[in-house]
Amino acid sequence: MRVELSEVTLDVEVSGEGPAVLLVHGFPDSHLLWRHQVPALAAAGFRCVVPTLRGFGASDRPEGGAEAYHPAKHVGDLLELLARLEVDRFHVVGHDWGSGVAQGIALVAPDRVASATLMSVGNIATILGAGWEQRQRLWHVTMFQQEGLAEEWLSRDDFAHLRDMLGEHPDVEAVLGPLRAPGALTAALNIYRAGLPIEVQLAPPAPLPPLSVPVMGVWSTGDRFLTERQMTATGEHVTGTWRYERVEDAGHWFPLDQPERVNELLLSFLKENS
């Protein structure tokens, strides 16, 4: 369904009854990233709220440059969405950039967050401080900052370079489809340009406050972009309970690669904290 908010209209899937779970995707996905998790969570007695973030998929792409896609904008959108749906307390689950947004929500509204599950991406300080190997794996983040040049390079020869980056993504063709629309690739890249500009990469900002809610960090052994160290060290930035889990034999998009394992972990953690 389409939900009109104060700044944008988002494409949102809502299903199930019970304690609410907000599932937040990352780049370059949509709410379809969670299509294997939603039926399992709904069947277990949870209400799933699954938005497509502004700038992605069928959700609006506002004008205003990169700042219109700052992670704080996404946090505001999702808190407003939950208010429209009359959801007070909820669990939040985020993958990739969705993990960053989930952390922002848990910092802004800790009294409303029953738990936070962070997939692939940990605390920003641990990512920027995880050493040379981690910086090498995130070479594309710097390249994405080059507006115009990045779009041309990624889309050249029917998105050949982006296809290479998304190599193990199970839904690569479905993901590329929406990016072909005018302005769509720029909108998707803008979360990097607003959230991780060059100056942040070179001189990390002051550390964020620790997360005070129960947190589970999940990392997959085949992730080409994130090291295990940046996720395990995230526990040092949590004052609530901390749980760490590895998903074996899966790439960066492990909710699609290993859905049964992910569902098992989610149900265990959510029921533990409901």
C-alpha positions in Angstrom: 0.0 0.0 0.0 1.0 3.7 -0.4 1.3 5.7 2.8 1.4 9.5 2.5 3.7 11.2 5.0 4.5 14.9 5.5 7.4 14.9 3.0 7.1 11.7 1.0 4.8 8.8 0.1 6.2 5.4 0.9 5.5 2.0 -0.6 4.7 -0.1 2.5 3.7 -3.7 3.2 1.8 -4.4 6.5 0.8 -7.9 7.5 0.1 -10.0 10.6 -1.2 -9.2 14.1 0.6 -8.9 17.4 3.8 -7.1 18.5 5.1 -4.8 15.7 8.3 -5.5 13.8 9.7 -2.8 11.6 11.9 -4.3 8.8 14.3 -1.8 7.1 16.2 -2.6 3.9 19.4 -1.1 2.6 21.1 -0.3 -0.8 19.9 -1.0 -3.4 16.9 -2.9 -2.2 13.2 -2.5 -1.4 10.8 -4.1 1.0 11.1 -7.2 -1.1 14.4 -8.0 0.7 12.2 -9.3 3.6 9.8 -11.5 1.6 11.0 -14.7 3.3 10.9 -13.2 6.8 7.4 -11.6 6.7 5.4 -14.9 6.4 7.4 -16.5 9.1 7.1 -13.6 11.5 3.4 -13.1 10.8 2.7 -16.8 11.3 4.5 -16.6 14.7 2.2 -13.8 15.9 4.0 -10.6 14.9 2.8 -7.6 12.9 5.3 -6.8 10.2 5.7 -3.2 8.9 7.9 -3.3 5.9 8.6 0.0 4.1 10.6 0.9 1.0 12.7 3.8 2.0 12.5 7.2 0.2 14.6 7.1 -3.0 14.2 3.4 -3.5 11.8 1.1 -5.4 8.3 2.5 -5.8 8.6 5.1 -2.9 8.9 8.8 -3.7 12.2 10.4 -4.8 12.1 13.9 -3.4 14.1 16.7 -4.9 16.6 18.7 -2.8 19.9 17.0 -3.5 21.7 14.5 -1.2 20.5 16.1 2.0 16.9 15.0 1.2 18.2 11.5 1.7 20.2 11.9 4.9 19.8 8.9 7.3 18.0 11.2 9.7 15.3 11.8 7.0 14.7 8.1 6.9 14.5 7.9 10.7 11.9 10.7 10.6 9.9 9.0 7.8 9.7 5.7 9.7 8.8 7.2 13.0 6.0 9.1 11.2 4.9 6.0 9.4 4.6 4.1 12.7 2.6 7.0 14.1 0.2 6.8 11.1 -0.2 3.1 11.7 -0.7 3.7 15.5 2.3 1.6 16.5 3.7 2.7 19.8 6.2 0.0 20.8 8.1 -2.1 18.2 11.1 -4.2 17.3 13.3 -2.8 14.6 15.4 -5.0 12.2 17.8 -3.4 9.6 20.1 -4.7 6.9 22.9 -2.7 5.3 21.9 1.0 5.4 18.7 -0.2 7.1 20.9 -1.1 10.1 22.2 2.5 10.3 18.6 3.7 10.2 17.6 1.2 12.8 20.4 2.4 15.1 19.2 6.0 14.6 15.6 5.0 15.5 16.9 3.2 18.7 18.9 6.3 19.7 16.0 8.7 19.1 13.2 6.6 20.6 14.7 4.1 22.9 11.6 3.9 25.1 9.6 2.7 22.1 12.1 0.1 20.8 11.7 -3.3 22.3 14.8 -4.6 20.5 17.1 -3.8 17.5 18.6 -6.4 15.1 21.5 -5.1 13.1 22.4 -7.1 10.0 25.7 -6.8 8.1 26.4 -3.2 9.2 27.5 -2.4 12.8 28.2 0.8 14.6 29.7 3.6 12.4 32.6 4.0 14.7 33.5 0.3 14.5 33.3 0.4 10.7 35.5 3.4 10.3 37.9 2.1 12.9 38.0 -1.6 11.8 41.3 -1.3 10.0 42.7 -1.3 6.5 40.9 -4.5 5.3 37.5 -2.9 6.1 38.4 0.3 4.3 39.5 -1.7 1.2 36.2 -3.5 1.2 34.3 -0.2 1.2 36.2 1.3 -1.7 32.9 1.9 -3.5 31.6 4.3 -0.8 34.2 6.9 -1.9 33.4 6.3 -5.6 29.7 6.7 -4.9 30.4 10.3 -3.8 31.3 11.4 -7.3 27.9 12.7 -8.5 27.4 12.1 -12.3 30.6 10.1 -12.7 29.4 7.3 -10.4 26.0 7.1 -12.1 27.7 6.9 -15.6 30.2 4.3 -14.5 27.6 2.1 -12.6 25.0 2.2 -15.4 27.4 1.8 -18.4 26.9 -1.3 -20.6 23.6 -2.2 -19.0 24.8 -1.7 -15.4 27.8 -4.0 -15.9 29.8 -2.5 -13.0 26.8 -2.5 -10.7 26.0 -6.0 -11.7 29.6 -7.0 -10.7 29.2 -5.3 -7.3 25.9 -7.1 -6.7 27.4 -10.3 -8.0 25.8 -12.7 -5.4 22.6 -10.8 -5.0 19.8 -13.4 -5.6 17.5 -10.7 -7.0 19.9 -8.7 -9.1 17.6 -8.2 -12.1 14.6 -7.2 -10.0 16.8 -4.7 -8.1 18.2 -3.2 -11.3 14.7 -2.6 -12.8 13.7 0.4 -10.6 17.1 1.9 -11.0 16.6 2.4 -14.7 14.0 5.1 -14.1 15.2 8.7 -14.5 16.8 10.0 -11.3 16.4 6.6 -9.5 20.1 5.7 -9.4 21.1 9.2 -8.0 18.3 9.0 -5.4 19.6 5.6 -4.3 23.2 6.7 -4.1 22.3 9.9 -2.1 22.1 8.0 1.1 25.8 7.4 0.8 26.5 11.0 -0.2 24.5 12.4 2.8 25.4 9.7 5.3 29.1 9.0 4.6 30.6 12.0 2.8 34.3 12.1 2.2 34.9 14.3 5.3 33.3 11.6 7.6 35.4 8.9 6.0 38.6 10.8 6.6 37.9 12.2 10.0 35.3 10.2 11.9 32.8 12.2 13.9 32.3 12.1 17.6 31.0 8.7 18.7 27.3 8.3 18.9 25.7 7.5 22.3 25.5 3.7 23.0 22.4 1.8 22.3 20.4 1.2 25.5 18.0 -1.4 24.0 18.6 -5.1 23.5 20.6 -5.6 20.4 21.5 -8.5 18.2 24.2 -8.2 15.6 24.3 -10.6 12.7 27.1 -11.0 10.1 27.5 -13.5 7.3 30.8 -15.3 6.5 30.5 -14.5 2.7 30.1 -10.7 3.1 32.4 -9.0 0.6 31.8 -5.5 2.0 31.9 -5.8 5.8 34.3 -7.6 8.1 33.3 -9.6 11.1 35.4 -7.3 13.4 33.2 -4.2 12.7 30.1 -6.2 13.9 31.6 -7.9 16.9 33.0 -4.6 18.1 29.6 -3.1 17.9 28.8 -4.8 21.3 31.2 -2.2 22.9 28.6 0.5 21.9 25.6 -1.3 23.5 24.6 -0.8 27.1 21.5 -3.0 26.7 21.9 -6.7 26.2 24.1 -7.8 23.3 23.9 -10.9 21.2 26.1 -11.8 18.3 25.3 -14.4 15.6 27.1 -15.6 12.4 25.3 -16.9 9.3 27.5 -19.4 7.5 27.6 -20.0 3.7 25.9 -16.7 2.8 26.8 -13.5 1.1 25.9 -9.9 2.0 22.2 -10.4 1.3 21.8 -13.3 3.7 18.1 -12.7 4.5 17.6 -14.0 0.9 20.5 -16.5 0.9 19.7 -18.2 4.2 16.1 -17.4 5.0 15.4 -20.3 7.4 18.5 -19.5 9.5 17.6 -15.8 9.6 14.0 -16.5 10.5 15.2 -18.8 13.3 17.5 -16.1 14.7 14.8 -13.4 14.5 12.1 -15.4 16.1 14.4 -16.4 18.9 15.5 -12.9 19.6 12.1 -11.2 19.2 10.3 -13.6 21.5 13.1 -13.2 24.0 12.5 -9.5 24.1 8.7 -9.3 23.6 
